[in-house]
Amino acid sequence: MNMMTYAEAGCLALAQEMERDAKVWALGEDVGPEGGVAGQYRGLLKRFGPQRIVDTPISESMIMAAAIGSSLLGMRPVAELRYADFALCAADEIINQAAKARYMQGGQVRVPIVIRQPIGIRWGMAAQHSQSNENLWIGTPGLVVVAPATAADNHGLLKAAIRSDDPVVYMEHKELWLTQGEVDTDAEPMELGKAAIRREGRDVTLITWSSTVTSCLSTADTLAREGIDAEVIDLRTLWPWDREAVFASIEKTRRVVVAHESTRVGGFGGELLAEIAEAFFGQLKARPTRLGSPRIPVPYSQPLEDLCRVKPGHIAEATRRLFV
């Protein structure tokens, strides 16, 4: 086991997959000499050369179109879109081409692309660089959606995403890039669609993903001192999501809170609670609850930015209300 940052773990996973499979290559803005905005590609240009680590112009639609064409010809591209906000410039390519090609061609072709989209609020980056728009991609048939929360998961899940035969929207949270964790550098790819139980508990289920996992774990520690035993489930893969793990937890606790950084209005938390309500109608001990950011552009001002964050205190207070 090695200690490394979340960004380093992703870089390692890509390097290992490029060593394993000559069809894997990466393209995007500043992936070459710059090594990516957080070092996610550091050293790979020197190691693999400019034919496999390809710096591109600032055109997300071009990046995605090139990746799609490459994948249809049998390659496995990793398309770096720098920030999730900028992926909207390639929405047509992602939604109408990559996501639909396999279906529209009757399964005769596959589109094995990893679409890296760093998400989330980070240190005053304001409205056009701070969005968590996973709900858009979750609602698009044909896409797999992944959101790792730890360095180990960023290593194992990126490997799995690269080996997937379907297009994977891979959402790394910008505030996790510098966080550290233990990584088994020889680990095999993790299975997509499997959640992780980060903390076991008997009284309430906290469902979350990405950076909000840390907030939920902190909340669980606080609640434990008050006599509330919270189970924390990190979905890891948002589509397909692990119904078996989630439903087994709720079967035990009969209380549920979903917490995420994306907007509460139209957020994936609402879809999760709808399915949970259908499955557990009349069986829950308290009303199912969701937390998300307000439906406003993320401000530049730090005090205003903080209003968009889902913090441990918010999660704890919402959870306490389920026991009143």
C-alpha positions as CSV (number, residue, x, y, z in Angstrom):
1,M,0.0,0.0,0.0
2,N,1.3,3.4,-0.9
3,M,0.2,6.9,0.3
4,M,-0.7,9.2,-2.6
5,T,-3.0,11.9,-3.5
6,Y,-6.3,11.4,-5.3
7,A,-4.8,13.1,-8.4
8,E,-1.7,10.9,-8.3
9,A,-3.9,7.8,-7.9
10,G,-5.8,8.7,-11.1
11,C,-2.5,9.4,-12.9
12,L,-1.2,6.0,-11.9
13,A,-4.3,4.2,-13.0
14,L,-4.1,5.8,-16.5
15,A,-0.4,5.0,-16.8
16,Q,-1.0,1.4,-15.8
17,E,-3.8,1.0,-18.3
18,M,-1.7,2.6,-21.1
19,E,1.1,0.2,-20.3
20,R,-1.4,-2.7,-20.4
21,D,-3.2,-1.8,-23.5
22,A,-1.7,0.1,-26.5
23,K,-5.2,1.2,-27.5
24,V,-5.6,3.5,-24.5
25,W,-4.6,7.1,-25.1
26,A,-5.6,10.5,-23.7
27,L,-6.5,13.9,-25.2
28,G,-7.4,17.3,-23.9
29,E,-6.3,20.7,-22.9
30,D,-3.0,20.9,-21.1
31,V,-2.6,17.2,-20.6
32,G,0.9,17.3,-22.2
33,P,3.7,19.5,-20.7
34,E,1.4,20.9,-18.1
35,G,0.3,17.5,-16.9
36,G,-3.3,18.6,-16.3
37,V,-4.6,21.2,-13.9
38,A,-3.9,19.0,-10.9
39,G,-1.2,16.8,-12.2
40,Q,-3.6,14.0,-13.3
41,Y,-1.3,13.5,-16.4
42,R,2.0,14.5,-14.9
43,G,4.9,12.7,-16.5
44,L,2.8,10.8,-19.0
45,L,3.8,12.8,-22.1
46,K,7.5,12.0,-21.5
47,R,6.6,8.3,-20.8
48,F,4.2,7.7,-23.7
49,G,4.9,10.4,-26.2
50,P,2.7,13.0,-28.0
51,Q,0.9,10.3,-30.1
52,R,-0.8,8.9,-26.9
53,I,-0.9,12.0,-24.7
54,V,-2.3,14.6,-27.0
55,D,-2.6,18.3,-26.2
56,T,-5.6,19.8,-28.0
57,P,-7.0,23.2,-28.8
58,I,-9.6,24.7,-26.5
59,S,-12.6,23.0,-28.1
60,E,-14.5,20.5,-26.0
61,S,-16.7,19.5,-29.0
62,M,-13.6,18.7,-31.0
63,I,-12.1,16.7,-28.2
64,M,-15.2,14.6,-27.8
65,A,-15.7,14.2,-31.6
66,A,-12.1,13.0,-32.0
67,A,-12.6,10.6,-29.0
68,I,-15.8,9.2,-30.4
69,G,-14.3,8.6,-33.9
70,S,-11.3,7.0,-32.3
71,S,-13.4,4.7,-30.1
72,L,-15.5,3.6,-33.1
73,L,-12.2,2.5,-34.8
74,G,-11.3,0.3,-31.8
75,M,-9.3,2.6,-29.6
76,R,-9.9,3.5,-25.9
77,P,-9.6,7.2,-25.5
78,V,-9.6,9.1,-22.3
79,A,-11.1,12.6,-23.0
80,E,-10.1,15.3,-20.5
81,L,-12.7,18.1,-20.5
82,R,-10.9,20.1,-17.7
83,Y,-14.0,21.0,-15.8
84,A,-17.6,19.6,-15.8
85,D,-18.9,23.0,-16.7
86,F,-17.0,22.9,-20.0
87,A,-18.5,19.5,-20.9
88,L,-21.7,21.4,-21.8
89,C,-19.8,22.6,-24.8
90,A,-19.7,19.0,-26.0
91,A,-23.2,18.1,-24.9
92,D,-24.3,17.1,-28.4
93,E,-21.3,14.8,-28.9
94,I,-21.8,13.2,-25.5
95,I,-25.6,12.9,-25.5
96,N,-26.5,12.4,-29.1
97,Q,-23.5,10.5,-30.4
98,A,-21.4,8.7,-27.7
99,A,-24.4,7.7,-25.6
100,K,-26.5,6.5,-28.5
101,A,-24.2,5.0,-31.1
102,R,-24.3,1.4,-29.7
103,Y,-28.1,1.4,-29.5
104,M,-28.6,3.0,-32.9
105,Q,-26.2,0.6,-34.6
106,G,-27.9,-2.4,-33.0
107,G,-24.9,-3.3,-30.9
108,Q,-22.6,-3.6,-33.8
109,V,-20.3,-0.9,-32.4
110,R,-19.1,0.1,-29.0
111,V,-18.0,3.5,-27.7
112,P,-15.4,2.8,-25.0
113,I,-14.6,6.4,-23.9
114,V,-13.8,7.8,-20.5
115,I,-15.0,11.4,-20.2
116,R,-13.2,13.0,-17.3
117,Q,-15.2,15.9,-15.9
118,P,-13.9,17.4,-12.7
119,I,-16.8,18.6,-10.6
120,G,-17.6,20.7,-7.6
121,I,-16.9,23.8,-5.6
122,R,-13.2,24.7,-5.1
123,W,-11.7,27.8,-3.6
124,G,-13.5,30.7,-5.2
125,M,-13.8,29.4,-8.8
126,A,-17.2,31.0,-9.2
127,A,-20.3,30.1,-11.2
128,Q,-18.7,28.7,-14.5
129,H,-16.1,26.5,-12.8
130,S,-17.9,25.0,-9.8
131,Q,-20.9,23.0,-11.0
132,S,-21.8,19.4,-10.1
133,N,-24.1,18.5,-13.0
134,E,-24.1,14.7,-12.6
135,N,-27.9,14.6,-12.8
136,L,-27.7,15.6,-16.5
137,W,-25.5,12.6,-17.4
138,I,-27.4,10.2,-15.1
139,G,-30.6,11.0,-17.0
140,T,-28.9,10.2,-20.4
141,P,-29.5,6.6,-21.5
142,G,-26.3,4.9,-22.6
143,L,-23.9,6.6,-20.2
144,V,-22.2,5.1,-17.1
145,V,-21.6,7.7,-14.4
146,V,-18.9,7.4,-11.8
147,A,-17.9,9.7,-8.9
148,P,-15.0,8.4,-6.8
149,A,-14.5,9.8,-3.3
150,T,-11.1,8.4,-2.3
151,A,-7.6,8.0,-3.7
152,A,-8.0,4.2,-3.8
153,D,-11.3,4.4,-5.6
154,N,-9.9,6.9,-8.1
155,H,-7.3,4.3,-8.9
156,G,-9.6,1.3,-9.1
157,L,-12.6,2.9,-10.7
158,L,-10.6,4.7,-13.4
159,K,-9.1,1.4,-14.4
160,A,-12.6,-0.1,-14.6
161,A,-13.9,2.9,-16.6
162,I,-11.1,2.6,-19.1
163,R,-11.9,-1.1,-19.6
164,S,-15.6,-0.5,-19.9
165,D,-17.1,-1.0,-23.4
166,D,-19.6,1.9,-22.8
167,P,-19.0,5.6,-22.5
168,V,-18.2,6.5,-18.9
169,V,-18.7,10.0,-17.5
170,Y,-16.0,10.1,-14.8
171,M,-16.5,12.8,-12.3
172,E,-13.5,13.7,-10.0
173,H,-14.2,16.3,-7.4
174,K,-11.7,19.2,-7.6
175,E,-11.4,19.6,-3.8
176,L,-10.4,15.9,-3.5
177,W,-7.4,16.2,-5.9
178,L,-4.9,17.0,-3.0
179,T,-6.4,14.6,-0.4
180,Q,-4.3,11.6,0.4
181,G,-5.1,8.0,1.0
182,E,-3.6,4.5,0.9
183,V,-3.6,2.9,-2.6
184,D,-2.8,-0.7,-3.5
185,T,-0.8,0.1,-6.7
186,D,-1.3,-3.5,-7.9
187,A,-5.1,-3.5,-7.4
188,E,-7.3,-4.8,-10.1
189,P,-10.1,-2.6,-11.4
190,M,-13.1,-2.2,-9.1
191,E,-16.5,-3.4,-10.2
192,L,-18.7,-0.6,-11.6
193,G,-22.1,-0.4,-10.0
194,K,-21.0,-1.4,-6.5
195,A,-21.4,0.9,-3.5
196,A,-19.1,1.0,-0.5
197,I,-20.3,1.0,3.1
198,R,-17.9,3.5,4.6
199,R,-19.4,3.2,8.1
200,E,-21.8,0.6,9.4
201,G,-24.8,1.7,11.6
202,R,-28.2,0.6,12.7
203,D,-30.3,3.8,13.1
204,V,-30.2,5.8,9.8
205,T,-28.7,5.4,6.4
206,L,-26.8,8.3,4.9
207,I,-26.4,7.9,1.1
208,T,-23.8,10.1,-0.6
209,W,-21.0,10.2,-3.1
210,S,-17.9,12.2,-4.1
211,S,-16.6,14.9,-1.6
212,T,-19.8,14.7,0.5
213,V,-18.7,11.3,1.7
214,T,-16.3,13.1,4.0
215,S,-19.0,15.3,5.3
216,C,-21.3,12.4,6.0
217,L,-18.5,10.5,7.8
218,S,-17.9,13.5,10.0
219,T,-21.6,13.8,10.6
220,A,-21.8,10.1,11.6
221,D,-19.1,10.7,14.2
222,T,-21.0,13.6,15.7
223,L,-24.2,11.7,15.8
224,A,-22.6,8.7,17.4
225,R,-21.7,10.9,20.4
226,E,-25.4,11.6,20.7
227,G,-26.5,8.0,20.5
228,I,-27.5,7.9,16.8
229,D,-25.7,5.2,14.9
230,A,-25.5,6.2,11.2
231,E,-24.5,4.0,8.3
232,V,-22.7,5.8,5.5
233,I,-23.0,4.5,1.9
234,D,-20.8,5.9,-0.8
235,L,-22.5,5.0,-4.1
236,R,-19.3,5.4,-6.1
237,T,-21.1,4.6,-9.3
238,L,-24.2,6.8,-9.8
239,W,-25.4,4.9,-12.8
240,P,-26.0,2.1,-12.5
241,W,-26.4,2.6,-8.7
242,D,-26.2,-0.2,-6.2
243,R,-29.8,-0.8,-5.2
244,E,-29.0,-4.0,-3.4
245,A,-26.6,-2.3,-1.0
246,V,-28.9,0.7,-0.5
247,F,-32.1,-1.2,0.0
248,A,-30.3,-3.7,2.4
249,S,-29.2,-0.8,4.6
250,I,-32.6,0.9,4.6
251,E,-34.2,-2.5,5.4
252,K,-32.1,-2.4,8.6
253,T,-32.3,1.3,9.6
254,R,-35.8,2.4,8.2
255,R,-34.5,6.0,8.1
256,V,-32.7,7.6,5.1
257,V,-30.9,10.8,4.3
258,V,-29.4,11.6,0.9
259,A,-26.7,14.3,0.7
260,H,-25.0,15.7,-2.3
261,E,-23.3,18.9,-3.5
262,S,-25.3,19.3,-6.7
263,T,-28.5,21.4,-6.5
264,R,-31.3,20.0,-4.5
265,V,-33.8,21.0,-7.2
266,G,-33.6,18.4,-9.9
267,G,-30.7,16.6,-8.2
268,F,-30.1,12.9,-8.2
269,G,-31.1,12.7,-4.5
270,G,-34.7,13.3,-5.6
271,E,-34.6,10.3,-7.9
272,L,-33.1,8.1,-5.2
273,L,-35.7,9.0,-2.7
274,A,-38.5,8.4,-5.3
275,E,-37.3,4.9,-5.8
276,I,-36.8,4.4,-2.1
277,A,-40.3,5.6,-1.4
278,E,-41.7,3.2,-3.9
279,A,-39.8,0.3,-2.5
280,F,-40.5,1.1,1.2
281,F,-43.9,2.7,1.1
282,G,-45.3,2.7,4.6
283,Q,-42.3,1.0,6.1
284,L,-40.0,3.9,7.0
285,K,-39.9,5.3,10.6
286,A,-39.5,8.9,9.4
287,R,-39.9,10.8,6.2
288,P,-37.0,10.4,3.7
289,T,-34.8,13.5,3.5
290,R,-32.5,15.0,0.9
291,L,-29.9,17.8,1.1
292,G,-28.3,19.6,-1.8
293,S,-27.1,23.0,-2.7
294,P,-29.5,25.9,-3.4
295,R,-30.6,26.6,-7.0
296,I,-28.2,29.5,-7.5
297,P,-25.0,30.0,-9.4
298,V,-22.0,29.3,-7.2
299,P,-20.7,32.8,-6.1
300,Y,-17.1,33.9,-6.2
301,S,-17.3,35.4,-2.7
302,Q,-16.2,32.9,-0.1
303,P,-18.9,33.7,2.5
304,L,-21.5,33.4,-0.3
305,E,-19.8,30.3,-1.7
306,D,-20.2,28.7,1.7
307,L,-24.0,29.0,1.4
308,C,-23.8,26.5,-1.5
309,R,-21.9,23.9,0.5
310,V,-23.6,20.9,2.1
311,K,-21.7,20.8,5.4
312,P,-21.7,18.2,8.2
313,G,-23.8,20.5,10.4
314,H,-26.5,20.6,7.8
315,I,-26.5,16.8,7.5
316,A,-26.5,16.3,11.2
317,E,-29.4,18.7,11.8
318,A,-31.5,17.1,9.0
319,T,-30.8,13.6,10.5
320,R,-31.7,14.6,14.0
321,R,-35.1,15.7,12.8
322,L,-35.8,12.1,11.8
323,F,-35.7,11.1,15.5
324,V,-38.0,13.7,16.9
